[in-house]
Amino acid sequence: QVQLVESGGGLVQPGGSLRLTCVASGFTFSKYLMRWYRQAPGKEREMVAAISSNGEHTSYKDSVKDRFTISRDNVQNTTYLQMNSLKYEDTAVYYCHWPNLDRWGQGTQVTVSS
């Protein structure tokens, strides 16, 4: 059974940092591209970052480039999203996504507030 479990969200002040973690199980993690999405209140879910199966290729939403870094550990079946210089507009629920079978985690809340 496929499971994606996110963690690491929380309340942070503007300019702060958080590291999100997504632990995957139930499929051969190392073979697949993975993505992080987010959904802010009243807005559509949007892709934030993606990483290729071997981690060599990454892509980002323009507004998070140079602030967020996606990475993965194929031994630990884990993908990470390091978020630096957080802004109010980064407030959202962040989701891990396995596009091959369109599977989602439960999400982790990130709130940027002073």
For each residue, the residues with C-beta under 8 A, 3 or more apart:
1: 25 26
2: 24 25 26 27 98 101 103
3: 23 24 25 26
4: 22 23 24 96 97 98 103 104 105 106
5: 22 23 105 106
6: 9 20 21 22 94 95 96 105 106 107 108
7: 20 21 23 108
8: 18 19 20 21 108
9: 6 18 20 93 94 108 109 110 111
10: 18 109 110 111
11: 111 113
12: 16 17 18 86 110 111 112 113
13: 16 86 112 113 114
14: 86 87 88 112 113 114
15: 85 86
16: 12 13 86 112
17: 12 82 83 84 85 86
18: 8 9 10 12 83 86 110
19: 8 80 81 82 83
20: 6 7 8 9 36 80 81 82 83 94 108 110
21: 6 7 8 78 79 80
22: 4 5 6 34 36 78 79 80 81 96 105
23: 3 4 5 7 76 77 78
24: 2 3 4 27 29 34 77 78 79 96 98
25: 1 2 3 77
26: 1 2 3
27: 2 24 31 32 98 100 101
28: 31 32
29: 24 32 34 74 77
30: 53 54 74 77
31: 27 28 53
32: 27 28 29 53 98 99 100
33: 50 51 52 53 99 100
34: 22 24 29 50 51 72 79 96 97 98 99
35: 47 48 49 50 51 96 97 99
36: 20 22 47 48 49 50 70 79 81 94 95 96 97
37: 45 46 47 48 94 95 97 104
38: 45 46 48 90 92 93 94 95 110
39: 43 44 45 46 92 93 95 107
40: 43 89 91 92 93
41: 92
42:
43: 39 40 46 92
44: 39
45: 37 38 39 95
46: 37 38 39 43 61
47: 35 36 37 50 61
48: 35 36 37 38 60 61 64 68 81 94
49: 35 36 58 59 60 61 64 68 69 70 81
50: 33 34 35 36 47 58 59 60 70
51: 33 34 35 55 57 58 70 71 72 79
52: 33 55 56 57 58
53: 30 31 32 33 74
54: 30 74
55: 51 52 58 71 72 74
56: 52
57: 51 52
58: 49 50 51 52 55 69 70
59: 49 50
60: 48 49 50 64 65 68 70
61: 46 47 48 49 64 65
62: 65
63: 89
64: 48 49 60 61 67 68 83 90
65: 60 61 62 68
66:
67: 64 83 84 85 86
68: 48 49 60 64 65 81 82 83 84
69: 49 58 81 82 84
70: 36 49 50 51 58 60 79 80 81 82
71: 51 55 79 80 82
72: 34 51 55 78 79 80
73: 76 77 78 79 80
74: 29 30 53 54 55 77
75:
76: 23 73
77: 23 24 25 29 30 73 74
78: 21 22 23 24 72 73
79: 21 22 24 34 36 51 70 71 72 73 96
80: 19 20 21 22 70 71 72 73
81: 19 20 22 36 48 49 68 69 70 94
82: 17 19 20 68 69 70 71
83: 17 18 19 20 64 67 68 86 90 110
84: 17 67 68 69
85: 15 17 67
86: 12 13 14 15 16 17 18 67 83 90 110 112
87: 14 90 112
88: 14 91 112 113
89: 40 63 112
90: 38 64 83 86 87 110 112
91: 40 88 110 111 112 113
92: 38 39 40 41 43 109 110
93: 9 38 39 40 107 108 109 110
94: 6 9 20 36 37 38 48 81 107 108 109 110
95: 6 36 37 38 39 45 104 105 107
96: 4 6 22 24 34 35 36 79 104 105
97: 4 34 35 36 37 102 103 104 105
98: 2 4 24 27 32 34 101 102 103 104
99: 32 33 34 35 102
100: 27 32 33 103
101: 2 27 98
102: 97 98 99
103: 2 4 97 98 100
104: 4 37 95 96 97 98 107
105: 4 5 6 22 95 96 97 108
106: 4 5 6
107: 6 39 93 94 95 104
108: 6 7 8 9 20 93 94 105
109: 9 10 92 93 94
110: 9 10 12 18 20 38 83 86 90 91 92 93 94
111: 9 10 11 12 91
112: 12 13 14 16 86 87 88 89 90 91
113: 11 12 13 14 88 91
114: 13 14
